[in-house]
Amino acid sequence: MGNQFGQIPPLCLDDEATWPFVVLKMLADGFAALEQYERRRISLDELDTFERLLLGQDANPFRVERDQIISDIQDAIFHRDLLGYHCTRIAHDEAALLLDDGLQPLTPELISNRIRARVSAGDLNDQQADRLIREGDATNDRRAGRIWFCFTRALLRDESGVGFPLGLWGGEATYGSHHYNLEIFSALRRIGFAAIVEAAVPIPRIETFMTVSERLVAAYLGRRGISTRTGPETDGYIDCPVRPSRLIMEFTPEFVALTGCDTWAGNIFRERGR
């Protein structure tokens, strides 16, 4: 399930003090090549398609060195964990289970069992539960078998990205079809509390649509004012269970500081009808 915060702390993309010395040295030694690669990439991106075809694949003379740096960094961090944040809303009785059993990849059975448990707890009625199960979206290719994480803290302040997962119980696969159903929307909003689940996520299992090392390089360059194609912010998913290190609870000072939820324009936490 990935390391706990114990023997080897996870890397944090926002904190270079958590990065191995060897990685920092690779970045410092290769900084000039990484910077020149990005500057050349920007100039190439400004060309039209025909001009880029004429120049060919090797138009960026810094590509080989840059790719080697990224590959070497990936080798150096491959067996490490990366600090991740999973935004969710959980019922009080689910919190202990989450800490004991860990986050689980999304399946229709997982959603169905959670919904039926809310009926038993009196949070939902049978009709609401039947509809949520029937209209659930756990088989969506973007969600099925996955657990999504934010790997940079700036994403936690994006109300449009995390507001609903924090404000509505059950996850997007549960609430996604019911934004305009006031009864169900209100019921999901009243269940439980928002939480940011912090976990040490094994790097070999992370999918961010490029290597974690490339994301790390983008974060490093972004803090030095160098634009990259992806930008410094990173989210991604894993397809295996992972045990949380802790829960950061709704309305605690740390939760508010991480999310900035007290300034959100459409704060979903307000007036929940309790």
C-alpha positions as CSV (number, residue, x, y, z in Angstrom):
1,M,0.0,0.0,0.0
2,G,3.0,2.4,-0.1
3,N,5.2,3.6,2.7
4,Q,3.9,5.3,5.8
5,F,5.6,8.5,6.8
6,G,8.3,6.6,8.8
7,Q,11.5,5.2,7.5
8,I,11.8,7.2,4.3
9,P,9.6,10.3,4.0
10,P,7.9,10.9,0.7
11,L,9.1,13.4,-1.9
12,C,6.9,16.6,-2.0
13,L,6.8,18.4,-5.4
14,D,6.3,21.6,-3.5
15,D,9.3,21.2,-1.2
16,E,12.7,20.7,-2.7
17,A,14.1,20.0,0.7
18,T,12.5,16.6,0.5
19,W,14.2,15.8,-2.8
20,P,17.3,13.5,-2.8
21,F,20.6,15.4,-3.0
22,V,21.5,13.5,-6.1
23,V,18.4,14.7,-7.8
24,L,19.1,18.3,-6.9
25,K,22.6,18.0,-8.2
26,M,21.4,16.6,-11.5
27,L,19.0,19.6,-11.8
28,A,21.7,22.1,-10.9
29,D,24.2,20.6,-13.3
30,G,21.7,20.3,-16.1
31,F,19.9,23.6,-15.5
32,A,21.4,25.4,-18.5
33,A,20.3,22.6,-20.9
34,L,16.8,22.3,-19.3
35,E,16.3,26.1,-19.6
36,Q,17.6,26.2,-23.2
37,Y,15.4,23.3,-24.2
38,E,12.3,25.1,-23.0
39,R,13.2,28.3,-24.7
40,R,13.8,26.5,-27.9
41,R,10.6,24.6,-27.5
42,I,8.7,27.9,-27.2
43,S,10.2,29.3,-30.3
44,L,9.4,26.0,-32.2
45,D,5.8,26.1,-30.9
46,E,5.4,29.5,-32.6
47,L,6.1,28.0,-36.0
48,D,3.3,26.6,-38.2
49,T,3.0,22.8,-38.8
50,F,4.8,22.9,-42.2
51,E,7.8,24.8,-40.8
52,R,8.1,22.3,-37.9
53,L,8.0,19.4,-40.3
54,L,10.8,20.9,-42.4
55,L,13.0,21.2,-39.3
56,G,12.3,17.6,-38.3
57,Q,12.3,15.8,-34.9
58,D,15.7,16.9,-34.0
59,A,15.0,20.7,-34.3
60,N,15.6,21.1,-30.5
61,P,19.3,20.6,-30.0
62,F,18.8,20.3,-26.2
63,R,16.3,17.4,-26.4
64,V,18.8,14.5,-26.0
65,E,20.4,16.1,-22.9
66,R,17.1,17.1,-21.4
67,D,15.7,13.6,-21.9
68,Q,18.7,12.0,-20.3
69,I,18.4,14.2,-17.2
70,I,14.7,13.2,-16.9
71,S,15.6,9.5,-17.3
72,D,18.4,9.7,-14.7
73,I,16.1,11.4,-12.2
74,Q,13.4,8.8,-12.8
75,D,15.9,6.1,-12.0
76,A,16.9,8.0,-8.8
77,I,13.3,8.3,-7.5
78,F,11.7,5.2,-8.9
79,H,11.5,3.3,-5.5
80,R,10.4,6.4,-3.5
81,D,6.9,7.7,-2.6
82,L,5.4,11.0,-3.6
83,L,3.2,13.0,-1.3
84,G,-0.3,13.1,-2.6
85,Y,-3.6,14.7,-1.6
86,H,-7.0,13.0,-2.3
87,C,-10.0,15.3,-1.8
88,T,-13.2,13.6,-0.6
89,R,-16.2,13.8,1.7
90,I,-16.7,11.0,4.1
91,A,-19.2,10.0,6.8
92,H,-17.9,9.9,10.4
93,D,-18.1,6.1,10.5
94,E,-16.1,5.8,7.3
95,A,-13.1,7.7,8.6
96,A,-11.8,4.9,10.8
97,L,-12.3,2.4,8.0
98,L,-10.4,4.6,5.6
99,L,-7.4,4.9,7.9
100,D,-7.5,1.1,8.6
101,D,-8.2,-0.3,5.1
102,G,-6.8,2.5,2.9
103,L,-8.1,4.2,-0.1
104,Q,-9.5,1.7,-2.7
105,P,-9.6,2.0,-6.5
106,L,-13.1,2.8,-7.7
107,T,-15.5,0.0,-8.6
108,P,-19.3,-0.2,-8.9
109,E,-19.3,-2.6,-5.9
110,L,-17.4,-0.1,-3.8
111,I,-19.9,2.7,-4.6
112,S,-22.9,0.4,-4.1
113,N,-21.7,-0.8,-0.7
114,R,-21.0,2.8,0.5
115,I,-24.5,3.9,-0.6
116,R,-26.2,1.0,1.1
117,A,-24.3,1.8,4.3
118,R,-25.7,5.3,4.2
119,V,-29.2,3.9,4.0
120,S,-28.5,1.9,7.1
121,A,-27.1,5.0,8.8
122,G,-30.3,7.0,7.9
123,D,-28.5,9.4,5.6
124,L,-30.3,8.3,2.5
125,N,-33.6,6.6,1.8
126,D,-34.0,3.5,-0.4
127,Q,-35.3,5.5,-3.3
128,Q,-32.4,7.9,-3.3
129,A,-30.0,5.0,-2.9
130,D,-31.5,3.0,-5.8
131,R,-31.2,6.0,-8.1
132,L,-27.7,6.8,-7.1
133,I,-26.6,3.2,-7.8
134,R,-28.6,3.0,-11.0
135,E,-27.2,6.3,-12.4
136,G,-23.7,6.0,-11.0
137,D,-20.7,6.4,-13.3
138,A,-18.1,4.1,-11.7
139,T,-17.4,2.4,-15.1
140,N,-16.3,5.7,-16.7
141,D,-12.8,5.1,-18.3
142,R,-11.4,8.1,-16.5
143,R,-12.4,6.9,-13.0
144,A,-12.8,3.1,-13.0
145,G,-10.1,1.3,-11.1
146,R,-8.4,4.5,-10.1
147,I,-7.7,6.8,-7.2
148,W,-7.0,10.4,-8.1
149,F,-4.5,12.7,-6.3
150,C,-3.3,16.2,-6.3
151,F,0.5,16.2,-6.1
152,T,0.9,19.9,-5.8
153,R,-0.8,22.0,-3.2
154,A,-1.9,24.8,-5.5
155,L,-4.5,22.5,-7.0
156,L,-6.2,22.2,-3.6
157,R,-7.0,25.9,-3.8
158,D,-8.9,25.5,-7.1
159,E,-12.5,25.7,-6.2
160,S,-13.7,24.5,-9.6
161,G,-11.5,21.4,-9.3
162,V,-11.9,20.3,-5.7
163,G,-15.0,22.1,-4.5
164,F,-17.5,19.4,-5.4
165,P,-15.5,16.4,-4.3
166,L,-15.1,18.1,-0.9
167,G,-18.6,19.3,-0.7
168,L,-20.7,16.3,-1.9
169,W,-20.5,12.9,-0.4
170,G,-19.7,9.9,-2.7
171,G,-17.3,11.2,-5.2
172,E,-17.9,12.4,-8.8
173,A,-19.0,8.9,-9.9
174,T,-21.9,9.2,-7.4
175,Y,-23.0,12.9,-7.6
176,G,-22.0,13.6,-11.2
177,S,-25.4,12.9,-12.7
178,H,-27.4,14.8,-10.0
179,H,-26.3,18.4,-10.1
180,Y,-29.8,19.5,-11.0
181,N,-31.6,17.1,-8.6
182,L,-32.1,19.3,-5.5
183,E,-33.3,16.5,-3.3
184,I,-30.3,14.2,-3.9
185,F,-27.8,17.1,-4.1
186,S,-29.0,18.4,-0.7
187,A,-28.8,14.9,0.8
188,L,-25.2,14.3,-0.4
189,R,-24.2,17.7,0.8
190,R,-25.4,17.0,4.4
191,I,-23.5,13.7,4.8
192,G,-20.3,13.7,6.7
193,F,-17.4,16.1,6.4
194,A,-14.8,17.2,3.9
195,A,-11.4,15.8,4.3
196,I,-8.1,15.9,2.4
197,V,-6.5,12.5,2.6
198,E,-2.7,12.8,2.7
199,A,-0.8,9.7,1.5
200,A,2.6,8.5,0.5
201,V,2.0,7.3,-3.0
202,P,4.4,4.8,-4.6
203,I,6.0,6.5,-7.6
204,P,6.1,3.4,-9.8
205,R,2.3,3.2,-9.7
206,I,1.6,6.9,-10.4
207,E,0.2,7.8,-13.8
208,T,0.4,11.5,-14.7
209,F,0.5,11.1,-18.5
210,M,4.3,11.5,-18.3
211,T,7.0,10.4,-15.9
212,V,7.0,11.7,-12.4
213,S,10.5,12.9,-13.0
214,E,9.3,15.1,-15.9
215,R,6.7,16.6,-13.5
216,L,9.4,17.2,-11.0
217,V,11.6,19.0,-13.5
218,A,8.6,21.1,-14.5
219,A,8.0,22.1,-10.8
220,Y,11.8,22.9,-10.4
221,L,11.8,25.1,-13.5
222,G,8.5,26.8,-12.7
223,R,9.8,28.0,-9.4
224,R,12.7,29.6,-11.4
225,G,10.4,31.4,-13.8
226,I,10.8,29.0,-16.7
227,S,7.7,28.0,-18.5
228,T,7.1,24.4,-19.5
229,R,4.5,22.8,-21.7
230,T,2.7,21.1,-18.7
231,G,3.3,23.8,-16.1
232,P,4.3,23.0,-12.5
233,E,1.0,21.7,-11.1
234,T,0.4,18.0,-11.1
235,D,-2.4,15.6,-10.6
236,G,-2.6,11.9,-11.4
237,Y,-3.9,8.5,-10.4
238,I,-2.9,5.1,-9.1
239,D,-4.7,1.7,-9.7
240,C,-3.9,0.1,-6.3
241,P,-4.9,0.6,-2.7
242,V,-2.9,3.1,-0.6
243,R,-3.1,3.7,3.1
244,P,-3.4,7.3,4.2
245,S,-0.9,8.9,6.6
246,R,-3.6,11.2,8.0
247,L,-6.8,13.1,7.3
248,I,-6.9,16.9,7.2
249,M,-10.4,17.7,8.5
250,E,-12.8,20.3,7.3
251,F,-12.6,23.7,8.9
252,T,-9.4,23.0,10.8
253,P,-6.8,25.8,10.3
254,E,-4.7,23.6,8.1
255,F,-7.6,22.6,5.9
256,V,-8.6,26.3,5.4
257,A,-5.0,27.3,4.8
258,L,-4.5,24.5,2.2
259,T,-7.7,25.1,0.3
260,G,-8.5,28.8,0.9
261,C,-12.1,27.6,1.1
262,D,-13.1,30.6,3.2
263,T,-12.7,32.8,0.2
264,W,-14.4,30.6,-2.4
265,A,-17.1,32.5,-4.3
266,G,-19.6,29.6,-4.3
267,N,-18.4,27.9,-1.2
268,I,-20.3,24.6,-1.1
269,F,-19.7,24.3,2.6
270,R,-21.9,27.2,3.5
271,E,-25.6,26.7,4.5
272,R,-25.7,22.9,4.2
273,G,-29.1,22.7,5.7
274,R,-28.0,20.8,8.9
